[in-house]
Amino acid sequence: MQYMAKMPVFFKTVRRSPREHFRDGVCLAALRSFSAAELYRDKQGTLTLNTAALKTGSNVHYTRAALVLLQHGDQDLIDQVLAGERSILAAAQQVTPLVRLLDAFRSASPETLESFHNITGTVDLSTTEARTAAAGMFDPETWWEDLVIPSLGPNGQ
């Protein structure tokens, strides 16, 4: 009896995943995870993350990563993930700190925001009054050189 290892190469079986990984240039695992994330967001409160992942054939880790990427909103990054150019988990890990920071900033009370601006030295631009007050901090020459000229394009034209 002959063992497979001794047989010529063309007789060896090649093990492949029964599931197709890409279709029309789209990573199907990423597509399933984004579908699960959108389903979860649409049915928030009535559907668990695990159920949304199961319904789409994804898993909880990829679905959670897709939620982070959707919340971040960088369409170029999402497109890179869908094209298989970047791992969904690595992309989500990269933007998670920024997403958390923005969530905290958006949910902060006015008192907390005021303390934040005092500590960091940043200017509150959330209201018309605050923007007007901030605009008064700069002289016309600074406005012209820092804002107007760069907006005119190369060589100030």
N, C-alpha and C positions, 0 to 999 in steps of 0.2 A: 504494500500500500504506500502511496506517495503522499507526503505531507505538503500542505499548501506552500510552505516556505521554500520548498525545493522546486516548485512549479515555475514555469516562465511567468514573467511579470504580467502579460496580458490575460492570464487566468485569474489573477488575484481580484477579489471583489473590492470595490471602493465604497466605503461607508459614507453616505451623505445624509444630511438631515432630511427627514421627510417633509419638512416645512420649507417653503421658498423664502429666502432671506430678502431679496429685492424684486420689485416689479416696477417696470418703467422708470428705473433710477431712484425709486423711493425705498428706503429701509422700512420693511413692513413691521418690525418690532417697534420702531419709533412711532410709526403711524398708528399702530394699535394703542400705544401708550397715550398719544395725544387724543385719540378718540375716547379712551377711557377717562382722561382728565376732563375733557369737555362734557362728557356724559355726567361725570361726578359733579361738575360745577352747575350743570343745568338742573340736576335733581338733588341739589344740596339739601340735606335734612331727611331725605327719604331713601337715599342710597349710600351705602358705605363705600369707602375707597376699594376695599377688597371685592365687593360685588361688582363695582364698575370695571375693575380690572378683569374679573372672571368673565363678564359679559362680552368683553372685547377681545379676549384671548391674550391679554397682557399680564403683567404682574404688578404687585403693589409698589415695588421699588421704582420701576420705570414710570408708573403712573404718577407717583409722588414727584419724581424728577420732571415729568412733563408739566405738572401743575406749577412748579417753580418757574420753568421756562415761559409758560403762558403768562404767569403773573409778572415776570420781568418784561415781557413784551418785545424783545429784540427779534424781529422777524428774520433777520439775516442769520442769527444764531440758530433759530428754529429750522430754517432752511438747510443749514449745514448738517444739523442732526438728522433731518429727514433724508438728506442725500447720502448719509452714511459717512460723511467727512469727519464728524466728531461724535464721540460717545455721548449718549444722552445723560448718563450718570456724571461724566466729567464736566459737561457743559452746565448741568444743574449745580454741581459742587462749586463751580467757578462763580456763578451769579447769586448763590444763596445768601452770602453776607450782605450784598447790596439790597436784595429783596427784603430781608429782615429789617435792615436799617430804614428803608423807605416805609415799610409797614409801621414801624415804631414811630417814625416821624409823622405819618398821616394820622395815626391814632392818638397822638399826644395832645394834651390839653393846652389851651392858650398860655397858661402859667408855665408849663413845662417848656413850651416853645420859646417863651421869653427868656427863661433861664438858659436854654440851649444857645440862643443867639448871644446872650451876655457872656457865656463861658467861651464860646468859639470865636466870638468877634465877627460873626456873620450878620447879615442884614436881613430882616424879615421883609419879604416882598409879596406877601399873601393878599394884601388889600391895596386898594388904590391909594389910600392915605399913607400906608407904609411905603409904597413905591415912590410917592411924591416926596416924603420925608427923606428917603434914601437918595433921591435925585438931587436934593438940595445939598448933599454932602460933597458934591463934585463941582468944580468950577467949569465954565464953558470950554476952556481949552482942553481939559481932560476928556470931556464928552466928545469933542471934535476929534482928538488924536486917538482915543481908545475905542470909540464906537462908530463914529461916522466914517472916517477915512477907511478903516478895515472893511466896512460894509460896501464900499464903492468898488472893491475888487483890486486887481493888481495895478500898481502905480497910481492909486487914488482916482481912477477913471470910472 
